[in-house]
Amino acid sequence: MAKYTRMDSADGARAAVEPTPNVPISTTGATLVPWREGVRFGGAELALGALGGARDIGVNLVELAPGRQNCPMHWHLREEEHFYVLSGRCVLRSGDDRHAMGPGDYVCFPAGTRVAHAFENPHDEPCRMLAIGARDPHEVAVYPESGKLKLRALDRIVPLPDVP
């Protein structure tokens, strides 16, 4: 089964510099790390939490590229996620609904709600947002559209079992 290769919120620091806890970090001019998965998914990220030495909370500056989606529709069993749009526009897919989002808009996905979500950017300009969430090493993410589970502790994506 193919492994989704986008940076995971529990991955170690991928920054080019050593973590610097307890001091301000200037990200002016910082380069976001680009990523792409096939023709549907793509963007760039800067792992701010890793730069600051964070161990339990992931804080990422995310740039969603025009015409792309940030990830497959999913929900988390153990992790809570928060998203705050800084610039640009995007569309939040939340369950069966779609919601336009722009600068100053915020959404939270508490753990275990079973509401699958993803962000799309149908616009011509990038959308930048802060993504904040726990980095639970035992997280289980459910991908209902693709029928898969991600078992973080095992670093495996497996078929979603049939549940009667």
C-alpha positions as CSV (number, residue, x, y, z in Angstrom):
1,M,0.0,0.0,0.0
2,A,1.4,3.4,-1.0
3,K,2.5,5.6,1.9
4,Y,1.4,9.2,1.9
5,T,4.6,11.2,2.0
6,R,3.5,14.7,3.2
7,M,5.3,16.0,6.3
8,D,3.5,14.5,9.3
9,S,2.8,16.6,12.4
10,A,4.7,14.1,14.5
11,D,7.8,14.0,12.3
12,G,11.0,15.3,13.9
13,A,12.3,18.8,13.3
14,R,12.9,19.2,9.6
15,A,14.3,22.7,10.0
16,A,17.7,23.7,8.6
17,V,18.6,25.1,12.0
18,E,18.8,23.7,15.5
19,P,15.7,24.2,17.7
20,T,16.0,27.4,19.9
21,P,13.6,27.2,22.8
22,N,12.9,30.2,24.9
23,V,14.1,32.8,22.5
24,P,12.3,34.7,19.7
25,I,12.9,33.3,16.2
26,S,12.7,35.5,13.2
27,T,11.0,33.8,10.3
28,T,11.3,36.8,8.0
29,G,12.7,35.5,4.8
30,A,12.4,31.9,5.9
31,T,11.9,29.4,3.1
32,L,8.9,27.1,3.4
33,V,9.7,23.5,2.5
34,P,7.7,22.6,-0.6
35,W,6.0,19.3,-1.0
36,R,3.8,17.7,-3.7
37,E,1.9,14.4,-3.8
38,G,0.7,13.5,-7.3
39,V,-1.4,16.1,-9.2
40,R,-4.0,16.7,-6.4
41,F,-2.0,17.6,-3.3
42,G,0.7,20.2,-2.7
43,G,2.0,23.2,-0.9
44,A,4.8,24.2,1.5
45,E,5.3,24.2,5.2
46,L,7.6,25.7,7.9
47,A,7.6,23.7,11.1
48,L,7.6,26.7,13.6
49,G,7.1,24.5,16.6
50,A,10.2,22.4,15.7
51,L,12.2,25.6,15.3
52,G,11.2,26.5,18.8
53,G,12.0,23.1,20.2
54,A,8.4,22.1,20.8
55,R,7.9,18.5,21.8
56,D,4.1,18.1,22.3
57,I,2.4,20.7,20.1
58,G,2.9,21.1,16.4
59,V,2.8,24.6,15.0
60,N,3.2,24.9,11.3
61,L,3.0,27.7,8.8
62,V,1.2,26.1,5.9
63,E,1.0,27.4,2.3
64,L,-1.7,25.7,0.2
65,A,-0.8,26.1,-3.5
66,P,-3.4,27.3,-6.0
67,G,-5.4,24.4,-7.4
68,R,-4.2,21.9,-4.7
69,Q,-5.6,20.2,-1.6
70,N,-3.6,19.9,1.6
71,C,-4.3,16.2,2.3
72,P,-6.8,13.5,1.8
73,M,-10.1,13.9,3.8
74,H,-9.4,12.6,7.3
75,W,-10.2,12.8,11.0
76,H,-8.2,12.1,14.1
77,L,-8.9,9.7,16.9
78,R,-6.5,11.3,19.5
79,E,-5.4,14.6,18.1
80,E,-7.1,18.0,18.1
81,E,-6.3,20.4,15.2
82,H,-6.7,24.1,14.8
83,F,-6.4,26.2,11.6
84,Y,-6.2,30.0,11.3
85,V,-6.0,31.6,7.9
86,L,-3.4,34.4,7.6
87,S,-3.7,35.3,4.0
88,G,-5.3,34.2,0.7
89,R,-8.4,32.1,0.5
90,C,-9.3,28.5,0.6
91,V,-12.3,26.1,0.9
92,L,-12.7,23.9,3.9
93,R,-14.2,20.5,3.2
94,S,-15.8,19.5,6.5
95,G,-17.9,16.3,6.3
96,D,-20.3,16.8,3.4
97,D,-20.1,20.6,3.6
98,R,-17.8,23.2,2.0
99,H,-17.0,26.5,3.7
100,A,-15.1,29.5,2.1
101,M,-12.3,30.7,4.4
102,G,-10.2,33.8,4.3
103,P,-7.9,36.0,6.5
104,G,-9.0,35.9,10.1
105,D,-11.1,32.8,9.8
106,Y,-10.5,29.9,12.2
107,V,-11.7,26.3,12.6
108,C,-11.1,23.6,15.2
109,F,-11.4,19.8,14.8
110,P,-11.5,18.2,18.3
111,A,-10.3,14.7,18.5
112,G,-12.7,11.8,17.9
113,T,-15.5,13.8,16.3
114,R,-15.4,11.6,13.2
115,V,-15.8,14.7,11.0
116,A,-13.4,14.3,8.0
117,H,-11.8,17.4,6.8
118,A,-9.3,18.9,4.2
119,F,-8.6,22.2,2.7
120,E,-8.7,23.0,-1.1
121,N,-7.4,26.1,-2.9
122,P,-9.4,26.8,-6.0
123,H,-8.0,30.3,-6.2
124,D,-5.1,31.8,-8.2
125,E,-3.1,32.8,-5.1
126,P,-1.6,30.7,-2.3
127,C,-3.4,30.5,1.0
128,R,-1.3,30.7,4.2
129,M,-2.5,29.5,7.5
130,L,-1.3,28.4,10.9
131,A,-1.9,24.7,11.6
132,I,-1.7,23.8,15.3
133,G,-2.2,20.4,16.9
134,A,-0.9,17.8,19.3
135,R,1.9,15.5,18.2
136,D,0.6,12.3,19.7
137,P,2.9,9.4,18.9
138,H,-0.1,7.0,19.1
139,E,-2.4,8.9,16.8
140,V,-4.7,7.0,14.5
141,A,-6.0,9.0,11.5
142,V,-9.0,7.7,9.5
143,Y,-9.2,8.4,5.8
144,P,-12.8,7.5,4.9
145,E,-12.7,8.4,1.2
146,S,-9.7,6.2,0.5
147,G,-10.6,3.5,3.1
148,K,-7.4,3.7,5.0
149,L,-6.0,4.2,8.6
150,K,-2.7,5.7,9.5
151,L,-1.2,4.1,12.6
152,R,1.5,6.6,13.6
153,A,3.2,4.5,16.2
154,L,3.8,1.7,13.6
155,D,4.5,4.2,10.8
156,R,1.9,2.3,8.7
157,I,-1.1,3.0,6.5
158,V,-3.4,0.1,6.5
159,P,-6.8,-0.7,5.0
160,L,-9.8,0.5,7.0
161,P,-11.4,-2.6,8.5
162,D,-15.0,-3.4,7.7
163,V,-17.1,-2.5,10.7
164,P,-20.6,-4.1,11.0
